[in-house]
């Protein structure tokens, strides 16, 4: 039996194919995403985050619906897709969601600083 797709409000109209892709991405996180997820999961910051969360036609690295906050972990690939990334960010922000972009290096070199940045927003 297939799981029903949850309500639209938290997923911004994501399609079944986006949900499938998000599930695959959750099983194949980058090292920086895995490290960040260890600190965000299980409401460790006082709010619930979801990893590899569908939002419309996109999948965001981490999403807190309560705070309407997306945390994106940017690897080197983002240096080559700046225009596409900006379109994606604009799409997400149009619904009043804030996007924090964090570079991989920040996660590895200053994880506590990254967590403080997120806490300040929350």
C-alpha positions as CSV (number, residue, x, y, z in Angstrom):
1,X,0.0,0.0,0.0
2,X,1.4,3.4,-1.0
3,X,1.8,6.2,1.6
4,X,-0.5,9.1,0.8
5,X,1.3,12.4,0.0
6,X,0.9,14.8,2.9
7,X,-0.9,18.1,2.7
8,X,0.1,20.7,0.2
9,X,1.0,23.5,2.7
10,X,4.2,21.9,3.9
11,X,5.3,20.6,0.5
12,X,4.2,23.5,-1.7
13,X,2.6,21.2,-4.3
14,X,5.5,18.7,-4.8
15,X,4.7,15.9,-7.1
16,X,5.0,12.1,-6.4
17,X,8.2,12.0,-8.5
18,X,9.8,14.7,-6.4
19,X,8.9,12.7,-3.2
20,X,10.7,9.7,-4.7
21,X,13.7,11.7,-5.6
22,X,13.8,13.2,-2.1
23,X,13.8,9.7,-0.6
24,X,16.8,8.7,-2.7
25,X,18.6,11.9,-1.7
26,X,18.0,11.2,2.0
27,X,19.8,7.8,1.5
28,X,22.7,9.5,-0.3
29,X,23.5,12.6,1.6
30,X,26.9,14.3,1.2
31,X,29.4,14.2,4.1
32,X,28.6,17.8,5.0
33,X,24.8,17.1,4.9
34,X,25.2,14.1,7.1
35,X,27.2,16.0,9.7
36,X,24.6,18.9,9.6
37,X,21.7,16.4,9.9
38,X,23.3,14.9,13.1
39,X,22.9,18.3,14.7
40,X,19.4,19.2,13.3
41,X,17.6,15.9,13.7
42,X,15.3,15.0,16.6
43,X,14.5,18.6,17.4
44,X,17.9,19.2,18.9
45,X,17.5,23.0,18.3
46,X,14.0,23.0,19.7
47,X,12.2,22.8,16.4
48,X,11.8,19.9,13.9
49,X,13.8,19.9,10.7
50,X,13.2,17.5,7.8
51,X,16.1,16.3,5.6
52,X,15.9,16.4,1.8
53,X,12.4,18.0,1.9
54,X,10.2,18.4,-1.2
55,X,9.1,22.0,-1.9
56,X,7.2,22.4,-5.1
57,X,9.5,21.3,-7.9
58,X,12.6,21.4,-5.7
59,X,14.2,19.5,-2.9
60,X,15.8,21.5,-0.1
61,X,18.6,20.1,2.1
62,X,16.8,20.9,5.5
63,X,13.5,22.5,6.2
64,X,11.8,23.6,9.4
65,X,8.1,24.2,8.7
66,X,7.5,25.9,12.0
67,X,10.1,28.6,11.4
68,X,9.6,28.6,7.6
69,X,13.4,28.1,7.3
70,X,15.4,26.3,4.7
71,X,19.1,25.4,5.3
72,X,21.0,24.7,2.2
73,X,24.5,23.1,2.3
74,X,26.4,24.3,-0.7
75,X,29.2,22.2,-2.2
76,X,31.6,23.1,-5.1
77,X,28.9,22.3,-7.7
78,X,27.1,25.5,-6.7
79,X,29.9,27.6,-8.0
80,X,28.9,26.5,-11.5
81,X,25.1,26.8,-11.2
82,X,24.7,30.3,-9.7
83,X,21.8,31.3,-12.0
84,X,19.9,28.1,-11.5
85,X,20.5,28.3,-7.7
86,X,19.2,31.9,-7.7
87,X,16.0,30.8,-9.5
88,X,15.5,28.1,-7.0
89,X,16.0,30.4,-4.0
90,X,13.6,32.9,-5.6
91,X,11.0,30.2,-6.0
92,X,11.3,29.1,-2.4
93,X,11.3,32.7,-1.0
94,X,8.1,33.6,-2.9
95,X,6.1,31.7,-0.2
96,X,7.7,33.6,2.6
97,X,10.4,31.0,3.4
98,X,13.8,32.2,4.5
99,X,16.9,30.4,3.0
100,X,20.2,30.2,4.8
101,X,23.0,29.1,2.6
102,X,26.0,27.4,4.2
103,X,29.1,26.3,2.4
104,X,30.5,22.8,3.0
105,X,33.7,24.3,4.4
106,X,31.7,26.1,7.1
107,X,30.0,22.9,8.2
108,X,33.4,21.1,8.5
109,X,35.5,24.0,9.9
110,X,32.9,25.9,12.1
111,X,29.9,23.7,12.8
112,X,29.2,25.4,16.1
113,X,29.2,28.8,14.3
114,X,26.8,27.4,11.7
115,X,24.5,26.1,14.5
116,X,24.6,29.6,16.2
117,X,23.6,31.2,12.9
118,X,20.6,28.9,12.7
119,X,19.7,29.4,16.4
120,X,19.8,33.2,16.0
121,X,17.3,32.9,13.1
122,X,15.1,30.6,15.2
